Amino acid sequence: MTAALRLSPADSIGVPIFEAGNAMYVPEMDADYNISAFLLYENVDHYDVVRYLPDSYRDRLFRVGDPAPIIFWHKQAPYIIEGDAERARLKTMFGVDALTHPLLRDLGEMLDDARSGKVKAQQEEWFAQEIEASYNDVFLEEPSRTRYWVSRYRVALENARKLTQPPHPIDVRLRRASSRWLELYATKAEFPMLTSILGEASQGIYSLKQITDIMFAYMAHRVGAVSSVEITRWLEDDTVRSLFGRGLYDMYLLDGWPHVPFEYIKPDFLGLLKERLTQGWERETWKVARLVSVLILGSKEAPREIDDLAMVYMRDVLRDYERALYHAQNNFGRNPTYNDELPVEVAKTIVERHEQATDLSCIMHGDDRMRGRVQLNRFGLDEEQAQMYRDYIANFRT
């Protein structure tokens, strides 16, 4: 430290000057009054540069991270107090003047504000206001269900996290804007838009529990009418896989219906799954029911009422499967797929019934559901054998 800027001839606080060659630098301070950087300074306003400093600070070396030297003039004499000092230090230095002199009172309040965190809170509030002004379409206007609005929200969130860490006043503004969006659009929105709004728990806007509750409510609302493509998209999402492995039904039994910022349908999960099973019988495929079972039941065994209904359909499927296998083996040898005379329609029946039985078994059994295939010899099903018939169909020449 080699000099200081004296901003007024009256008793006042100045600015310390550091010099290197012909360049002058002033320290930038953080909220604790520690030096955070040295900024190049050009004295374009022609403030007085004073070189008369307290002896103990003349040519003293300071580094980034050190308490900043706060220079001030009291009764025209220069003094320095370091940024990590307490108000009591002024009383030790100046006695009763520390309580009565306007400059010393102001300086004492500055030190108190730094020690109490008030300066940091004010800086954070100013920063939050700057971000709010930069993204007024996100913070000051009604949200819209458009990719543009969601992308603007994401940019605001990501920029805030680059420059601040939670908790921070900007988090309140981000949470307010996103909660309003959820209130208006959550149950109508596409899944990627919802996940963009929620972000990650580490970003500090929503906790892991809040993210879980909101995603639970979203999927509960939509699962009764959603397409298999949409359910597949959910099940492929890393967050869904990590949070909902128990299944929606088990989570509901243990935790009840979550409270979220929007209204949502609270379905009868087992009734819905039974409807999908019945639809599977009508359409001769239980692939959609199987997907729904992964979401609703997770890795858990199916409840008795689901198991019983699936078994009704399983008996008919297995009967047709065993008849087709018997027909193939009885008429075309122990390894029918090696016989070019095997009718392709018989092979197709075997494969179709095997896949139907696999879907039903996955609905019934949690281990099959998670593995995506039937346990060896469960219901007499053999995946390798089924694959031989698939290969036969693929290579069949009319």
N, C-alpha and C positions, 0 to 999 in steps of 0.2 A: 504494500500500500504506500503510495507516494504523495497523494494529494486528495483533495475533496472538492466537490462542487458546493458552493454556498449559494443557496437559492434566494436568500433574503438577508439584508443587513441586520434584521431583528433576530432575536433568539429563535432558532428554528432547527429542524433536522435537515442534514445535508446528504450528499451521495459520495461514497468513497470512490476514489480513482486509483486504478492500477495501470501502470505504463510498461510497455515493451517496445523498445526502439522509439519511433515517433508516434506510435498508436496508443490511444487511451481506451481503457475498458472499464465498464461498471459491472458490479455483480448483480445477477438476477437471483432473487430469493424465493424459496418455497414457503409454504404456509407455516413452517416452524422457524422461519427466518434463518435457514441454512442456505449457503451458496449453492445454487443449482446450475449456474453457468456464468461465464464471463462474456459480456456483450460489447462488441466494438462500439465506441461512442465518438461522435463528432459534435463538438460544442457549437452547433449552428445558432443557438439562442444566446451565446456569449455570456453564460453564467460565470461568476467569479470562480477561478480555480485557485484554491487556497492550499499552500504547501506547509502551513504551520499546523502540525499535528501533535497530539500527545506523544511524548518521547518514546513510550513503550510500543507505539504502533508505527513509528516512522520506518519505512522500508520493510515492514513485517510481511512475511510470505503467507498467503492464504490459498487454500485449494478448494476445489468443488467438494461439497459435503461439510466443510467447516462452518461453524456459526458465523454469520455475516457480521462485519463491524458496522455498527450503527453510529454514525458521527452526528453530533449536535453541538449547538453553541448555547451556553448558559451564562448570562451576564458577560457576553462577548468572548468567553473563553471556550476553546474546543474540548470536547470530551468524547470518548467512545465507550459504548457498552455493547457487548456481544449479543448476538441474536438469541442465544439460549438462556439469557439471564431472566430472573424473576423480578417483579416489581420491587420486592424488598431490597434489591441491590441498589436501586435509586435512593431509597431512604437511608441506606448506609452511606452513600456518597454525598447526599445533599441535605440530610436531616429533614426538618419541617418543610423546606422548600419543595420536597418531592410531593407533598400533599397540597401545597398552595399555589405553586407556580404553574401557569397554564401549560407551558411546554412540557414540563416534567410530568404533570398529570396525564397529558395526552400520550406521552411516551410510556408511562406506566400502564395505561389502558391497552396500548399496542402489545406490550409484552404479555399482559394478562390474556388478551384475545388469542395470541399465538399459543400460549401454554394450555388454554382451555379448549382449543380446537375451533374457536369461532372464526378465525381467519380462514382455516381450511374449509369450513362449511360455507363461508361466503364465496370463496373462490370456486367451489364446486357448483354453487347455485348460479354464479355468473356463467360458468362453462355450460351448464344445463340450458340456460337461457340462449346462449349462442347457438347450440345445436337445435333448440326448438325453433329459433328464427330461421335457421338454414333449411329446415324441413317443415315449414309451416303447413304444407299439405297433409303431413302426417299428424302433427301435434295440434294444429289449430282449426282444421276443417273436419267435417264428418267423414269417416272412412268409407271406402267403396269396395265392392267385391270384384276388384280387377287385379290382374297380375301386376299392373303398374303400381297400384297403391301398395300391394304386398312387397314388391321389390324395393320401393322407396322406404318402407318400414325396415326392411332387412338392411339396407344401406345405412340408415340412421343407427340401427342397433350395432352393426359391425364397426362403424366409425366411433361410436361411443365406447365400445369395448377396446378399441385400439388405444384410446386416450385416457380411459378411466377404468377403474375396477369397482365392482359392486361391494358394498352398497354405495349408491351415489344418487344425488337428486334427479339425474336424468332417468334413472330406473323407474321412478314414480311416473314420469311423463310417458315413458315407453309402455309401462304396464297399463296406464289409463287408456292410451290409444289402442293397444292390442285388445284389452278387455272389451272396449266398445265394439271393435270389429267382431270379436267372438260373439258378443250379445246379438249382433245383427245378422251375421252370416255363417257362423260355425257349422250349423247343420246342413247348409246348402253348398258349402265350399268343397272344392276338390281336395283330396287328401294332401297333395304336396303343398297347397296353399296353407292348410292348417299347420303342417309341420314347420313351414317357414315362419309363421307367426309365433309359434311356441318356442322355437330355437332350442337351445340346450340349457340344462340346469346350470352349467358352469357360467353361462352368460348373465345369470343373476336376475332375470326378469320373472321367470317362473321357477318354482322349486320342482324337484323331481316328483313329489307327490302331486303338485298341481298339474304338471304335464301328464302324469298318469291318469288323474281324474278327468281331465278334459278329453284326452284321447279315448278313454273308456266311454264317456258320454257320447262322443261323436260316433264311435263304432256301434254302440248300443242303439242309437237313434236310426242308423242307416242299415244295419245288418239285415233287417227284415225285407228290404227291397233292393239291396245292392246286387250288382252283377258279379259273376264269378271272376271276371277280370279285375274288378275293384278289390274284391276280397284277397285275391292273389297278390295284388300290389301291397295291401296292408301286411300280409303275412311275410312278404319279402323285405319289409322295412326293418332295419336293425333295431330301432327303438321299440317297435311292437314286439319283436321276438324277445327282447330282453325284459320288457315290462309285463308281458301278458302270457308268459309260459304256463301259468296256472289255468288260464282260460277265464273268460268273462264271468261264467256262471259261478265258479269257485270264488272269484274275487267279490262278486255280489253277495254270496252267502256269508263271507267273512267280514266284509266292510260295508255292505249296504250300497245304496245309490249315492254316488258322490255329488257334492254341491259344486256347481260350475256357473260361469257367468251367463249361461243361456239355457232356455227350455229345451228338453229333449224327451223323446219317447223312452219309456221304461218297459221294454218288452218282456214277455214270458219266454225266457231263453229256451227252456226245454220244449215248450209248445211250438216255438218257431222251428226248432230242430226236427220235431215230429212232422211238421208240415213239409219240410224239405225231404224227409224220408218218404212221405206219401207221394210227393211230386216225383221223386226218383223212380218209384214203382210205375207211375203213369208214363214217364218218359224213358224208362228202361235204362237209366243211368243215375248213379248216386254220387257223381263227381262233385256237384255243387254242395250236396249235403255233407260230403266229406270235408270240403273246404270250410263250411260253416262249423262243423264239429271241431276243427282245429282251433278256430277262433273262440268258440263258446266253451269247449271242454279242455282245451290245452292238452296237457300230458295226463290228465286224470281219466280214470275208467268211467265209462258212460254210466249214468244212473240207471237203476233197474228199468224204469219205464222206457227209456231209450233203447236199452239192450233188448228188452222183450219185443219191441216193435221191429227193430232191425233184424232180429232172429226170425220173425215171421217171413220177411222177405228173403232172408238168407236161406231158409229151407228150400224154397222154390228155386232159387238160383243154383244151389248146390245139386239139387235133383237133376236139373237140366245139364249142369256141368258134368256130373258123373255119367249120365246117359251118353253124352257126346264122347266122353273119354272111352267108355265101354265100347261104343260103336266103332271108334277109330281103332282101338287095340284088338277088338274081336275080329274085325274084318281086314285089317291092314298090318297086322303083326305087332310085336311088343314095342317096336319103335316106328310108329306109323309115319313119322315125318321123313323117314328114309324111303318111303314108298311113294313113288310119283302118282300112284292111283288114288291116294287119299283125296277125297273131294275137298276143295278149298272151303266150301261152306261149312263143313264139319270142323275144320281147323278154326274158322272164324267164330263159330259158336263156342268152342273151347276157350278161345282167347277172351271173347266178350264176357262169358260167364265168370271166368277167372278174374277179370278186372272188376266186374260188378261185386263179386264176393270179396275182393281185396278192399274195395271202397267201403263195403258194409263192415268188414272186420276192423278197418281203421276207425270207423265211427264208434264201434263198440269198445275197442281196446286202446288204451293210451299209449302203450309201447309200440303197437303197430302204427298208430297215428303219427307218432313222432319219427319213427323210422321210415315211414312211407311204404312199407311192405309188410306182408303177413309173416308172423313167426313161422318157422319151418314146420310143416305138417299140421298147422292149426287148420281145422276144417278139411284136412286132407289136401290143402293147396300146396303147390310146388312151383315157385317162381321160375326155376330153371327149366322145368318142363314147359311152362307157359311160353317162355322165351323161344324154345325150339319151335313151337307152333307159330309164333310171330315170324320167325325167320322163314319158315316154310311158306307162309302167306306172302312175304316180301319177295321170295324167289320163285313163286309159282308162275308157271307159264301156261296160258290157255291154249 
